[in-house]
Amino acid sequence: MSSAIHSSIERDAPRTQENRAELVQRILRAVSEEGAFEPQPGLHLFRISCPTKPVHVVQEPALCVIAQGSKEVLLGTKRYRYDSAHYLLTSVGLPVTARIVEASEKEPYLGLRLDLDTSLITSVMIEAARPQSRGDLDLNAMNVSPLDEELLDAVVRLVRLLDSPAEYRVLAPLVTREIIYRLLMGEQGDRLRHLVVAGGPSHRIARAIELLRKSFDQPLRIEHMAREIGMSVSSFHHHFKSVTAMSPLQFQKKLRLHEARRLMLGEDLDAARAGFQVGYEDASHFSRDYKRLFGEPPLRDVEQLREAARG
């Protein structure tokens, strides 16, 4: 753990230090082996004992909290690094590149991800009478903020419930509502609000992202999509890049390449068929884009992933 994180923890209130220590112990107890686990639907726990190479994933709307270690996430050209003193919030599904920065056998990276449901966010926002945001801001769909004492406490109580599946079924929905409430009332509250309030640019871009994810294998018709969500083409481009840090075409390309990789790994398709299935008409164009994103040509990349999985 870096000295900066150590000094930050030393300045924390005793309650925060206790909660950090408890979160470490509870994740260690819940996850005895290396890897990623989902002990309850929508709650993911991670234990990694060494820094990792960049991994390309599609990040769903979620709250990410680190108990120990640190992580870096790249969204388009924007880089986000966070640790046990910060949380990362993602408000729409995004293709990102992530890597574990700090981890060791003695102090493994320990983290959790809580998936967020937009209908639940809307319900909590209405019940809490969340105040209006400060103007119709351009809000990117991902950011890092300090993890305050009350939010950390709620996260620890959620993980604590894993010890009793019966209690988890009854109490976890209540604690999850509290977590969403504290996110709404915190400095990233506007990010969640813009996602679920109909009519605003962020809500419209969220709709566009959903359309892209459902039809990423089809030709991208910007004019049609802008009209579908009620925006001009120029406004659509501006707000899409503000939210996702990518152009619509870059976003679609990443979705296609992620799906092609999954098809080759999970369904044993060759590169030509995988590329064609996700919307590429030219195999050489697919291979160039694939290598640009993943660092290796399709066949070599898939072989390396399979070798790594075999240990």
WOZIQUI-V645732 format. One record per pair of residues at least 6 apart in sequence whose C-alpha atoms are under 7 Angstrom apart, sorted by the first residue. I is the first residue (numbers start at 0). J is the second residue. Records with the same first field share a line. If there is no record, write none. Layout:
I=J  J
//
This chain:
0=68  101
8=16
15=148
18=152  155
19=66
22=66  155
23=66  67  109
26=109
30=46
33=46  47
34=45  46  47
35=43  44  45  46
36=43  44  45
37=43  44
41=113  114
42=112  113  114
43=111  112  113
44=110  111  112
45=109  110  111
46=107  108  109  110
47=102  107  108  109
48=102  103  104  107  108
49=102  103  104  107
50=99  100  101  102
51=98  99  100
52=98
53=96  97  98
54=96  97  98
55=95  96  97
56=94  95  96
57=92  93  94  95
58=92  93  94  95
59=91  92  93
60=89  90  91  92  114  115
61=88  89  90  112  113  114  115
62=87  88  89  112  113  114
63=86  87  88  111  112  113
64=83  86  87  110  111  112
65=82  83  109  110  111
66=83  109  110
67=83  107  108  109  110
68=82  83  101  102  107  108  109
69=81  82  99  100  101  108
70=80  81  82  98  99  100  101
71=79  80  81  97  98  99  100
72=78  79  80  95  96  97  98
73=79  95  96  97
74=95  96  244
75=244  245
76=244
77=244
79=143
81=143
84=145  146
85=143  144  145  146
86=143  144  145  146
87=142  143  144
88=141  142  143
89=140  141  142
90=140  141  190  191  194
91=140  205
94=253  254
101=108
102=108
117=195
120=179
121=195
123=176  180
132=189
137=238  241
138=190  241  242
139=241  242  243
140=190  242  243
150=178  181
153=174  178
157=171  174
160=166  167
161=167
182=188
183=191
193=199  201  202
194=201  202  205
195=202
196=202
200=238
201=242
203=228
204=239
207=224  228
211=251
215=251  254  255
216=255  277  278
217=278
221=232
222=232
225=231  232  235
236=246
239=246  247
240=246
255=277
256=289
258=277
259=273  274  277
262=268  273
263=269  270  273
264=301
270=297  298
271=282
274=282  285
279=285
286=296  297
289=296  297
290=296  297
//
